[in-house]
Amino acid sequence: MYFDTHAHYNDEAFDADRSQVLSEIRDSGVSLVVNAGNDLETSLAAMRLAEKHDFIYAAVGWHPQDADSFDAESPELIRKWLKNPKVRAIGEIGLDYYYDNPERDVQRRVLYRQMELARELNVPVVIHDREAHADCLEIVRRFPEVCGEFHCYSGSAEMAKKLIDMGWYLGFTGVVTFKNARRVIEVVEICPVDRMLIETDCPYLAPVPVRGKRNDSRYLRHIAEKIAEIKGMAPEEIARITLNNGRRFFRV
Ligand code: NI
Protein backbone atom coordinates (compact mmCIF):
# COMPACT_ATOMS: atom_id res chain seq x y z
CA MET A 1 0.00 0.00 0.00
CA TYR A 2 1.25 3.45 -0.94
CA PHE A 3 0.71 7.00 0.30
CA ASP A 4 1.20 9.67 -2.37
CA THR A 5 1.94 12.65 -0.13
CA HIS A 6 1.99 15.27 -2.90
CA ALA A 7 -0.28 15.32 -5.94
CA HIS A 8 -2.21 17.84 -8.04
CA TYR A 9 -5.26 15.92 -9.27
CA ASN A 10 -7.12 19.21 -9.70
CA ASP A 11 -4.76 19.97 -12.62
CA GLU A 12 -6.40 20.33 -16.03
CA ALA A 13 -4.25 17.41 -17.25
CA PHE A 14 -6.83 15.21 -15.47
CA ASP A 15 -9.96 17.00 -16.67
CA ALA A 16 -10.85 14.35 -19.25
CA ASP A 17 -10.60 11.27 -17.03
CA ARG A 18 -10.16 12.33 -13.38
CA SER A 19 -12.73 9.97 -11.82
CA GLN A 20 -11.41 7.02 -13.77
CA VAL A 21 -7.77 7.72 -12.83
CA LEU A 22 -8.70 8.12 -9.17
CA SER A 23 -10.56 4.82 -9.06
CA GLU A 24 -7.74 3.06 -10.91
CA ILE A 25 -5.02 4.34 -8.58
CA ARG A 26 -7.06 3.18 -5.64
CA ASP A 27 -7.50 -0.29 -7.11
CA SER A 28 -3.75 -0.43 -7.76
CA GLY A 29 -2.87 -0.19 -4.04
CA VAL A 30 -2.60 3.54 -3.40
CA SER A 31 -4.47 3.93 -0.15
CA LEU A 32 -3.91 7.62 0.63
CA VAL A 33 -3.22 10.84 -1.30
CA VAL A 34 -2.57 14.43 -0.22
CA ASN A 35 -3.53 16.90 -2.91
CA ALA A 36 -1.75 20.25 -2.55
CA GLY A 37 -3.12 23.69 -3.39
CA ASN A 38 -1.12 26.62 -4.79
CA ASP A 39 -3.48 29.57 -4.36
CA LEU A 40 -7.13 30.38 -3.59
CA GLU A 41 -8.67 28.52 -6.49
CA THR A 42 -6.51 25.38 -6.32
CA SER A 43 -6.83 25.18 -2.53
CA LEU A 44 -10.61 25.19 -2.92
CA ALA A 45 -10.31 22.55 -5.65
CA ALA A 46 -8.07 20.40 -3.41
CA MET A 47 -10.68 20.61 -0.64
CA ARG A 48 -13.53 19.69 -2.99
CA LEU A 49 -11.58 16.68 -4.23
CA ALA A 50 -10.85 15.60 -0.65
CA GLU A 51 -14.50 15.92 0.31
CA LYS A 52 -15.54 13.76 -2.63
CA HIS A 53 -13.02 10.92 -2.10
CA ASP A 54 -12.45 9.37 1.30
CA PHE A 55 -8.79 8.45 0.56
CA ILE A 56 -7.80 11.96 -0.53
CA TYR A 57 -6.73 14.71 1.90
CA ALA A 58 -5.78 18.31 1.17
CA ALA A 59 -3.05 20.83 1.89
CA VAL A 60 -3.95 24.47 1.33
CA GLY A 61 -1.90 27.62 0.90
CA TRP A 62 -0.14 30.02 -1.42
CA HIS A 63 2.76 28.76 -3.53
CA PRO A 64 5.67 31.23 -3.90
CA GLN A 65 4.84 31.82 -7.57
CA ASP A 66 1.33 32.82 -6.46
CA ALA A 67 2.51 34.94 -3.54
CA ASP A 68 1.21 38.09 -5.27
CA SER A 69 -2.37 36.92 -4.77
CA PHE A 70 -1.92 36.40 -1.00
CA ASP A 71 -3.85 39.33 0.47
CA ALA A 72 -5.25 40.63 3.75
CA GLU A 73 -8.08 38.08 3.68
CA SER A 74 -5.90 35.04 2.97
CA PRO A 75 -4.94 34.28 6.61
CA GLU A 76 -8.62 34.20 7.56
CA LEU A 77 -9.32 31.79 4.70
CA ILE A 78 -6.50 29.49 5.81
CA ARG A 79 -7.90 29.49 9.36
CA LYS A 80 -11.32 28.61 8.03
CA TRP A 81 -10.07 25.89 5.67
CA LEU A 82 -8.05 24.18 8.41
CA LYS A 83 -11.28 23.58 10.30
CA ASN A 84 -12.24 21.13 7.55
CA PRO A 85 -11.24 17.65 8.83
CA LYS A 86 -9.92 16.67 5.38
CA VAL A 87 -7.43 19.58 5.34
CA ARG A 88 -4.22 18.44 7.03
CA ALA A 89 -1.45 20.92 6.27
CA ILE A 90 -0.49 24.34 4.95
CA GLY A 91 1.15 23.86 1.55
CA GLU A 92 2.57 24.12 -0.78
CA ILE A 93 4.35 27.22 0.43
CA GLY A 94 7.97 28.27 0.11
CA LEU A 95 10.43 30.12 -2.10
CA ASP A 96 11.14 29.76 -5.82
CA TYR A 97 14.25 31.64 -6.95
CA TYR A 98 14.35 29.77 -10.26
CA TYR A 99 11.40 31.76 -11.59
CA ASP A 100 12.04 34.68 -9.24
CA ASN A 101 8.51 35.96 -9.76
CA PRO A 102 7.12 37.72 -7.77
CA GLU A 103 10.21 39.33 -6.28
CA ARG A 104 11.98 37.56 -3.44
CA ASP A 105 10.83 39.97 -0.72
CA VAL A 106 7.19 39.23 -1.53
CA GLN A 107 7.82 35.47 -1.54
CA ARG A 108 9.65 35.63 1.79
CA ARG A 109 6.93 37.71 3.44
CA VAL A 110 4.17 35.33 2.30
CA LEU A 111 6.13 32.26 3.43
CA TYR A 112 6.80 33.87 6.82
CA ARG A 113 3.13 34.75 7.28
CA GLN A 114 2.02 31.19 6.46
CA MET A 115 4.62 29.75 8.87
CA GLU A 116 3.11 31.97 11.57
CA LEU A 117 -0.31 30.51 10.73
CA ALA A 118 1.05 26.95 10.92
CA ARG A 119 2.39 27.72 14.39
CA GLU A 120 -0.88 29.32 15.49
CA LEU A 121 -3.01 26.45 14.12
CA ASN A 122 -0.57 23.69 15.10
CA VAL A 123 -0.44 22.06 11.65
CA PRO A 124 2.46 20.79 9.52
CA VAL A 125 3.76 22.63 6.44
CA VAL A 126 4.74 21.43 2.97
CA ILE A 127 7.67 23.45 1.62
CA HIS A 128 8.45 24.11 -2.03
CA ASP A 129 12.12 25.12 -2.27
CA ARG A 130 13.55 25.75 -5.71
CA GLU A 131 17.04 27.22 -5.73
CA ALA A 132 16.30 29.00 -2.47
CA HIS A 133 17.79 26.51 -0.01
CA ALA A 134 19.56 28.91 2.36
CA ASP A 135 16.63 31.31 2.67
CA CYS A 136 14.09 28.49 3.14
CA LEU A 137 16.17 26.96 5.89
CA GLU A 138 16.71 30.33 7.52
CA ILE A 139 12.98 31.07 7.66
CA VAL A 140 11.76 27.63 8.80
CA ARG A 141 14.38 27.59 11.56
CA ARG A 142 12.68 30.56 13.15
CA PHE A 143 9.67 28.32 13.83
CA PRO A 144 10.93 25.48 16.03
CA GLU A 145 7.33 24.64 17.00
CA VAL A 146 6.38 23.85 13.40
CA CYS A 147 7.08 20.49 11.76
CA GLY A 148 7.34 20.29 8.02
CA GLU A 149 8.33 18.49 4.90
CA PHE A 150 10.60 19.68 2.11
CA HIS A 151 8.60 18.47 -0.87
CA CYS A 152 10.67 17.14 -3.82
CA TYR A 153 13.83 17.75 -1.80
CA SER A 154 16.60 19.26 -3.92
CA GLY A 155 19.08 20.61 -1.36
CA SER A 156 22.41 19.21 -0.25
CA ALA A 157 23.00 16.24 2.05
CA GLU A 158 24.39 18.70 4.58
CA MET A 159 21.18 20.74 4.67
CA ALA A 160 19.17 17.48 4.79
CA LYS A 161 20.98 16.53 8.00
CA LYS A 162 20.02 19.87 9.55
CA LEU A 163 16.35 19.37 8.65
CA ILE A 164 16.38 15.79 9.96
CA ASP A 165 17.88 17.05 13.23
CA MET A 166 15.00 19.53 13.45
CA GLY A 167 12.53 16.62 13.17
CA TRP A 168 11.54 17.45 9.58
CA TYR A 169 10.71 15.09 6.70
CA LEU A 170 12.04 14.92 3.13
CA GLY A 171 9.84 14.19 0.12
CA PHE A 172 11.26 12.24 -2.82
CA THR A 173 9.71 12.24 -6.30
CA GLY A 174 10.47 10.64 -9.67
CA VAL A 175 13.60 12.81 -9.78
CA VAL A 176 15.41 10.02 -7.85
CA THR A 177 15.03 7.81 -10.92
CA PHE A 178 16.47 10.36 -13.38
CA LYS A 179 19.89 9.86 -14.94
CA ASN A 180 21.36 13.06 -13.45
CA ALA A 181 20.10 12.30 -9.92
CA ARG A 182 23.50 12.02 -8.20
CA ARG A 183 22.82 14.78 -5.66
CA VAL A 184 19.43 13.52 -4.50
CA ILE A 185 20.76 9.94 -4.33
CA GLU A 186 23.37 11.16 -1.84
CA VAL A 187 20.50 12.55 0.22
CA VAL A 188 18.56 9.26 0.06
CA GLU A 189 21.72 7.51 1.29
CA ILE A 190 21.94 9.60 4.44
CA CYS A 191 18.21 10.10 5.13
CA PRO A 192 16.77 7.70 7.75
CA VAL A 193 13.84 5.80 6.21
CA ASP A 194 11.53 6.99 8.98
CA ARG A 195 11.88 10.59 7.65
CA MET A 196 11.13 9.83 4.01
CA LEU A 197 7.93 10.50 2.11
CA ILE A 198 7.38 9.38 -1.47
CA GLU A 199 5.28 11.51 -3.77
CA THR A 200 4.46 11.99 -7.43
CA ASP A 201 3.85 15.78 -7.75
CA CYS A 202 1.60 14.54 -10.57
CA PRO A 203 0.84 15.39 -13.34
CA TYR A 204 4.53 16.42 -13.36
CA LEU A 205 7.80 14.55 -12.74
CA ALA A 206 6.88 11.06 -13.94
CA PRO A 207 9.67 8.64 -12.97
CA VAL A 208 11.75 6.51 -15.33
CA PRO A 209 10.55 4.41 -17.23
CA VAL A 210 7.52 6.67 -17.87
CA ARG A 211 9.45 9.96 -17.73
CA GLY A 212 7.81 12.67 -19.83
CA LYS A 213 4.33 11.11 -19.62
CA ARG A 214 1.47 12.32 -17.46
CA ASN A 215 2.29 11.16 -13.96
CA ASP A 216 -0.11 9.60 -11.45
CA SER A 217 0.11 7.75 -8.12
CA ARG A 218 0.40 4.32 -9.76
CA TYR A 219 3.98 5.22 -10.65
CA LEU A 220 4.98 5.65 -6.99
CA ARG A 221 6.26 2.09 -7.13
CA HIS A 222 9.12 3.15 -9.41
CA ILE A 223 10.23 5.66 -6.76
CA ALA A 224 9.92 3.04 -4.00
CA GLU A 225 11.94 0.58 -6.09
CA LYS A 226 14.75 3.08 -6.63
CA ILE A 227 14.91 4.06 -2.95
CA ALA A 228 14.80 0.38 -1.96
CA GLU A 229 17.74 -0.32 -4.27
CA ILE A 230 19.77 2.53 -2.70
CA LYS A 231 18.87 1.48 0.84
CA GLY A 232 19.28 -2.28 0.25
CA MET A 233 15.70 -2.94 1.34
CA ALA A 234 12.58 -4.43 -0.26
CA PRO A 235 10.31 -2.01 -2.20
CA GLU A 236 7.31 -3.23 -0.15
CA GLU A 237 9.14 -2.25 3.00
CA ILE A 238 9.81 1.25 1.66
CA ALA A 239 6.13 1.50 0.69
CA ARG A 240 5.00 0.41 4.15
CA ILE A 241 7.40 2.68 6.05
CA THR A 242 6.64 5.77 3.95
CA LEU A 243 2.90 5.09 4.32
CA ASN A 244 3.33 5.10 8.10
CA ASN A 245 5.51 8.23 7.93
CA GLY A 246 2.84 10.02 5.92
CA ARG A 247 0.13 8.98 8.35
CA ARG A 248 2.17 10.28 11.26
CA PHE A 249 3.14 13.52 9.52
CA PHE A 250 -0.34 14.45 8.23
CA ARG A 251 -2.09 12.86 11.25
CA VAL A 252 -4.23 10.67 9.05
NI1 NI B 1 3.54 20.40 -6.17
Boltz pocket constraint, residues with backbone or C-beta under 6 A from the ligand:
constraints:
  - pocket:
      binder: B
      contacts: [[A, 6], [A, 7], [A, 8], [A, 36], [A, 92], [A, 201]]
      max_distance: 6.0
